[in-house]
Amino acid sequence: MKISVIIPVYNTEKYLKECVESVLAQTYHNLEILLINDGATDSSPQICESYAKQDARIKLIHKENGGLSDTRNMGIKQCSGDYVLFLDSDDYWDDPKMVEKLADQMQQYPVDILNFRYKKYMEDTKQFVPCLKSVEDIKQQEKDQILERLINEGLYISSACNKLISASFLKTNELYFEKGITSEDIDWCARMLIQCDSIGYNNTEAYVYRQRSESITHTISYKNIYDLSNNVKKCVRFGQVIPKGTKFYELYHDFVAYQYGTLLLSNTLVDGDKDRIKAVMKQMKDYSWLLTYHVNPKIKLQYYVKKVVGYNNLIRFLKLYAKIKRY
């Protein structure tokens, strides 16, 4: 089967070669590699052009700057593979057999979404940090059974980059990323969860998520909080199509509750825009019922603190917790 690797490229000249080389080094050769230049202003386009001349599997697409979501969407629409992998251009894979391992499981046990592990590379300290726990591969079971394992173990996360996904599944269900927002993976992963018929897990841990000091993920602003709150609202709205009382309803809301808990904690990390952020968090009090879905230990803690001292004091507690963690 053919696998399309979608790599959005924007001003990552320092890291781009390591990213592309990690794909070219894969032992699985039936790849389509889409380098999508999102209007980069550094030497990234020239680096892409050089690679496109070296390997016929590489398809180079130039577009005006439209952001990560817009670029990924173009990749989905342009790809010709049976399955899709997303790779950010400042990240890389550190196991040349990664795609082979994923493809082998997908061929034996086909699913709409095959999840796998990742790790962070802390650029400042040069350390690798595992992000998801190691469990055996999860293969042929019912969707709810596998999803229960994934949710309980914290293995279904709101990331596009740790999933091998059926291209026809994405295109048929029009599963595209919303443009112009941060945390664009959250509602996308929620929609995939609702639409998919089957899901799996492979224990490979080859995706390296680079943590750069200048990365947007290190800077939390009012827009991050605003977009995250809207993502939570959308996820709740999507969940209205799921029959109440079903196992899937509970599992889905466990996933959404984690996003809500992340919002509450992220709110404590913003220094400016206090009045606007306070208004958002006041509005999000109406969604505190999500904390009743607390299979995750961090969400369970928030649930019990809120139950004892109330929502406003939970926010104060989290601010104190964040302050202690900093020091």
Long-range contacts (C-beta under 8 A, 24 or more apart in sequence): 1-30, 1-81, 1-82, 1-83, 1-103, 1-106, 1-107, 2-30, 2-31, 2-32, 2-80, 2-81, 2-82, 2-83, 3-28, 3-30, 3-31, 3-32, 3-81, 3-82, 3-83, 3-84, 3-85, 3-99, 3-103, 3-164, 4-31, 4-32, 4-33, 4-34, 4-75, 4-79, 4-80, 4-81, 4-83, 4-84, 4-85, 4-167, 5-31, 5-32, 5-33, 5-34, 5-84, 5-85, 5-86, 5-87, 6-34, 6-36, 6-72, 6-75, 6-76, 6-79, 6-84, 6-85, 6-86, 6-87, 7-33, 7-34, 7-35, 7-36, 7-75, 7-86, 7-87, 7-88, 7-89, 8-36, 8-38, 8-68, 8-71, 8-72, 8-75, 8-88, 8-89, 9-35, 9-36, 9-37, 9-38, 9-40, 9-44, 9-45, 9-48, 9-71, 9-89, 10-37, 10-38, 10-39, 10-40, 10-44, 10-65, 10-68, 10-71, 10-89, 11-40, 11-41, 11-42, 11-44, 12-40, 12-42, 12-44, 12-89, 12-90, 13-40, 13-42, 13-43, 13-44, 13-47, 14-90, 15-89, 15-90, 15-91, 15-92, 15-210, 16-44, 16-47, 16-48, 16-89, 16-90, 17-47, 18-92, 19-87, 19-88, 19-89, 19-90, 19-91, 19-92, 20-47, 20-51, 20-58, 21-92, 22-92, 22-93, 22-94, 22-96, 23-87, 23-93, 24-51, 24-55, 25-96, 26-93, 26-96, 26-97, 26-98, 26-99, 26-100, 27-96, 27-97, 27-99, 27-100, 28-97, 28-99, 28-100, 28-103, 29-57, 31-57, 31-81, 31-99, 32-57, 32-59, 32-79, 32-80, 32-81, 33-57, 33-58, 33-59, 34-59, 34-61, 34-75, 34-78, 34-79, 35-59, 35-60, 35-61, 36-61, 36-63, 36-71, 36-74, 36-75, 36-78, 37-61, 37-62, 37-63, 38-63, 38-65, 38-66, 38-67, 38-68, 38-70, 38-71, 39-63, 39-64, 39-65, 39-66, 44-89, 66-179, 67-179, 67-180, 68-177, 68-184, 69-176, 69-177, 69-178, 69-179, 69-180, 69-181, 69-184, 70-177, 70-179, 72-160, 72-176, 72-177, 73-176, 73-177, 73-179, 76-167, 76-170, 76-171, 76-175, 76-176, 77-171, 79-167, 81-167, 82-166, 82-167, 82-168, 83-164, 83-165, 83-166, 83-167, 84-164, 84-165, 84-166, 84-167, 84-170, 85-163, 85-164, 85-165, 86-160, 86-161, 86-163, 87-161, 87-207, 88-161, 88-209, 90-210, 90-212, 90-215, 91-161, 91-207, 91-208, 91-209, 91-210, 92-208, 92-210, 93-206, 93-207, 93-208, 94-206, 94-208, 95-204, 95-205, 95-206, 98-204, 98-206, 98-207, 101-202, 101-204, 102-164, 102-202, 102-204, 103-164, 105-137, 105-139, 105-200, 105-202, 106-164, 106-200, 108-139, 109-139, 109-140, 109-200, 110-198, 111-166, 111-196, 111-198, 111-199, 111-200, 112-165, 112-166, 112-169, 112-192, 112-195, 112-196, 112-197, 112-198, 112-199, 113-163, 113-164, 113-165, 113-166, 113-169, 113-192, 113-196, 113-198, 113-199, 113-200, 114-163, 114-164, 114-165, 114-199, 114-200, 114-201, 114-202, 115-150, 115-155, 115-156, 115-162, 115-163, 115-199, 115-200, 115-201, 115-202, 116-162, 116-163, 116-164, 116-201, 116-202, 116-203, 116-204, 116-205, 116-206, 116-207, 117-155, 117-162, 117-203, 117-204, 117-205, 117-207, 118-159, 118-161, 118-162, 118-205, 118-207, 118-208, 118-209, 119-205, 119-207, 119-208, 119-209, 120-208, 120-209, 120-210, 120-211, 121-208, 121-209, 121-210, 121-211, 122-211, 123-210, 123-211, 123-212, 123-213, 124-211, 124-213, 128-208, 130-205, 131-209, 132-157, 132-162, 132-205, 134-203, 134-205, 135-201, 135-203, 136-203, 137-200, 137-201, 137-202, 137-203, 138-200, 138-201, 139-200, 143-196, 143-197, 143-198, 143-199, 143-248, 144-247, 144-248, 144-251, 146-199, 146-200, 146-201, 147-193, 147-199, 147-248, 147-251, 148-247, 148-251, 149-201, 150-199, 150-201, 151-251, 151-254, 151-255, 151-295, 152-295, 154-296, 155-201, 156-189, 156-193, 156-199, 156-255, 157-189, 158-183, 158-185, 158-186, 158-188, 158-189, 158-190, 158-259, 159-185, 159-189, 160-185, 160-188, 160-189, 161-207, 161-209, 162-207, 164-202, 165-192, 169-195, 169-196, 181-227, 181-230, 181-231, 182-216, 182-223, 182-224, 182-227, 182-228, 183-224, 183-227, 183-228, 183-231, 186-228, 186-231, 186-232, 186-235, 186-259, 187-231, 187-234, 187-235, 187-238, 189-255, 190-234, 190-235, 190-238, 190-239, 190-252, 190-255, 190-256, 191-238, 193-252, 193-255, 194-238, 194-239, 194-241, 194-242, 194-252, 220-266, 220-269, 220-270, 221-270, 221-272, 221-273, 222-270, 222-272, 222-273, 222-276, 222-277, 224-266, 224-270, 225-263, 225-266, 225-267, 225-270, 225-277, 225-280, 225-281, 226-276, 226-280, 228-259, 228-262, 228-263, 228-266, 229-263, 229-280, 229-283, 229-284, 231-259, 232-256, 232-259, 232-260, 232-263, 232-284, 232-287, 232-290, 233-287, 235-259, 236-287, 236-290, 250-293, 253-290, 253-293, 254-293, 254-294, 254-295, 254-296, 256-290, 256-293, 257-290, 257-291, 257-292, 257-293, 257-294, 257-296, 257-299, 258-296, 258-298, 258-299, 260-284, 260-287, 260-288, 260-290, 260-291, 260-299, 261-291, 261-296, 261-298, 261-299, 261-302, 264-302, 264-314, 264-315, 264-318, 265-318, 265-321, 265-322, 267-315, 267-318, 268-315, 268-318, 268-319, 268-321, 268-322, 268-323, 269-322, 281-315, 285-311
